[in-house]
Amino acid sequence: MDINNPKEPKILCVGNNPDRQNIYSAALGLYNSRIVKLINKKGQLKSSVIIDELPTIYFRGLDNLIATARSNKVAVCLGFQDFSQLIRDYGDKEAKVIQNTVGNIFSGQVVGETAKSLSERFGKVLQKRQSMTINRNDKSTSISTQLDSLIPASKISTLTQGMFVGAISDNFDERIEQKIFHAEIVVDNEKVAAETKAYQKIPEILSFVDEQGADKMKQEIESNYRRIKSDIVHIVESEIERIKNDPDLQHLVQEG
């Protein structure tokens, strides 16, 4: 799982299943936690951790990875629908750390507190306001300046498909003057449709369906569960026997 090992670089792609989300999330979380420890080191290749629909799994140590991985050439890309999902599944404190630690944000249409939070993050700008007063005798014009949101929450909540707002970060060697953006991504629909038609089905590596078409997955899981329990009992019995036969350890075993 050391995917950024200079000697053996790898690509690891893992998918979740909505039907078994609660079952797979624990296993995926364990994989992710182990991978983070292996890749977040000095002297490794540039790598990226890309997680779509983040709230569907629990990623332990994600906030620390975001904070420290950049110096180790590890980019972290997270995708989710709304900040409220993150707060629900990761808790208020950890979700807030994740929100405030990331340097680049790309957002489509969101509403409510998420839109307000993004608007506050994008900051405010001085804008000129002109007002005109007309009465029976004369006409007067006044010009004033006022701090207004650069991208108001109302605009973020009404973005159309293909329109995005966001903020990007820079570094010493690559300065970026315009860090906040509100733009449209132009998509070639014909090209996308051609690519979609050319998609190949994911090959089936293991099937639990027998020759008669019956799904034997539950039986296989139960059989594997019982085999593991049997192996554990065997290991415990062999260790107890070893301790009994060792003069230095046999006092640890109490005969009932």
C-alpha positions, 0 to 999 in steps of 0.5 A, a space after each residue: 500500500 506504499 503507493 508512492 514508493 519510488 521503486 514500486 509506484 502504484 495506483 490504488 482505486 477502491 470503490 464503495 457499495 451503497 447497498 453495503 455502505 455501513 459494512 464497507 466503510 469500516 474496512 475502507 477506513 482501515 485501509 485509508 488510515 494505513 495508507 496515510 501512514 505509509 505515504 506521508 513520508 519524506 523522499 517519496 514520489 508525488 502522490 494524490 489522495 482523492 476521495 469522492 463522497 467523503 461522508 460515506 466513509 470515516 477517514 481517521 487522521 484526515 485533518 492531520 494529513 491535510 495539514 502535513 502532507 503538502 510538505 511531503 508532496 501529497 495532494 489531498 482532494 475531497 469531494 462531498 455535497 455539503 458541509 452539513 454532511 461533514 459535520 453530521 458524520 465527522 463531528 463539529 470540531 473535526 469538520 471545522 478543522 477540515 474546512 479551515 485547513 484546505 487551501 483550494 475550494 471549488 464549489 457548485 450550487 450550495 445553499 444555507 449555511 454552506 453558502 454563507 460559509 463560502 461567502 465569508 471565506 471569499 471575503 468582502 470588497 469595497 464597492 461604489 454605490 450611487 444614489 439619486 434623489 429627485 424632488 420638485 426643485 432639483 436633483 442630487 446624486 451621492 456616491 458612497 463606498 461600502 464593504 460587500 461580499 465579493 460573492 454573496 451567498 444568494 449568488 452561490 445558492 443560485 448557480 446554474 449547472 457548469 458554473 463554479 465559484 472558488 478560491 485557490 492558494 499559491 506559493 512563493 514561486 508561483 504567485 496568483 493575483 486573482 485567487 477568487 473566481 466565479 466562472 463557467 466550465 465549458 463542457 464538450 457534450 459530444 466528446 463526453 457522450 462518445 467517451 461514455 459509450 466507450 466505457 468498459 464494464 468493470 471485470 468481475 473478479 469474484 462471484 458468489 453465484 453458483 451454477 444454478 444462479 443462486 447467490 451464496 454470499 451469505 453462506 460463504 461469509 458464514 463459512 469464512 467466519 467459522 473458519 476464522 473462529 476455529 483458527 483462533 481457538 487452535 492458536 489459543 490452544 497451541 499457545 497454552 500448550 506451549 506455555 504449559 511445557 515451558 518451565 519458565 512460563 508454566 506458572 502463568 497457566 492456572 489449572 481450573 
